[in-house]
Amino acid sequence: MARFLFGIPPFWGHLAPTVALAQRLLERGHEVAYASHPVVREPLARAGLDLLDAYRWGDRMLEGAELLGQGLKEHQVFFRIGNAYLHGLPEGVEGFRRLLGSWKPDVVLHDILL
């Protein structure tokens, strides 16, 4: 069987669309893991899915998201989240490349980083 690695930013809108696919892969006997931020650990665990501890990305993005509801306009918040994403991109890519070398997936599904 194959090893599938999902890479996602730490937001529900990025996680939710992948869960059913990941669960189906597990049902078919494949090994499945996620690379993201620890904030998604609990929702993944409830879905029976694993988060790899060897990778952490998205702190700055979450800081930007915390600005929602604090009086800023939505476009201002998303501008800050976008800047946080770009700010951490080199470190995120390098960390993910190291994870690829150590976990050795057969298939990678990453929706934003690479």
N, C-alpha and C positions, 0 to 999 in steps of 0.2 A: 504494500500500500504506500501511498504518497504522503509527504509532509507538506502541509499548507500553512503559510504564515500570512496573517492579515495585519497590515499596518494601518492605523487610523489616528486621526487627531482626537483629542479627548472630548468629543461632543456627541451627544445622543444622535444627532442627525447623520453622523458618519458611522456610528456603531450599529444602530438599529437595522439598516439595510443589509448588513452582513451576517447577522445572527442566524437567520433561518438557513442560509447557505452553509455556514460553518457547522451548524447542528446536523444538517443532512450529510455533510462529509464525514462527520464523526460516526453517524449511524451506518455509513458504508465502510467503516473500518479504517478511515484515514486518520492520521495524526494532525491535529489542528491547534494552533496557538496564535495569540495576539501580541503585537508590539504596540504599546501606547503609553499612556500615563496611568499611574496607580488609581486615579479617580474612577477609572472604568472597571476596576477589579471586581467590585461587588455585582454590578449588572452582568458581567461575564460569568461570574461564579453561579449566579442564579440561573443562567442559561446553560450551565454545565460546560463552560468554556474556560480555557486557561489564558492568563496574562503572564508573559515572560518577564521575570524580574531583571534580566540582563539589559533591559532597554527602558529608558524613561524620556519622554519628549512631550512638550506642551505646556510647561509651567507658565511661560509668558503668554500663551494663548488664553489660558484660563484666567490669568490676571486681567486681560482685556475683556473677557466675557463678564467678569464681575462688575464691570462698569454699567452693564444693562440695569436699568431701574434706578440709576443715580442721577437722572436729569439730563444725560447726554442724549442727543438724537441718535437714532439707530445707525445712520451712516458714519457718525463720528466713532461709535463703538467698533463697527466693522473695519474702519480704517485702522484703528489701533490694534485690533486682532491681526489684521493683515500685516502690519508692521512687525508685530511680535513674531508672526510666522516667519517672515523673511529674516528677522534678526537671528533666529535660532536655526535657520536652515542648514548652514554648514555643519554645525554640531550634530543636528538631527540626522543628516545624511551619513556622516562618519560613524555615528553610533549604530545606525541601522546596517551599515556595511559590515561593521564588526559582528553584529548579531547574525547576519547572513553567514559569515564565516564560521561562527561557533554552532549555530543551530542547524545549519545546512538544509534549508527547505528545498523541496522539489518545485514548489509553486509559490510565488509571492503575489499577493493582492494588496496593493497599497494605493489608497485613493488620493493622496495629496503630496507625499514627500519626494518620491523619485520620478 
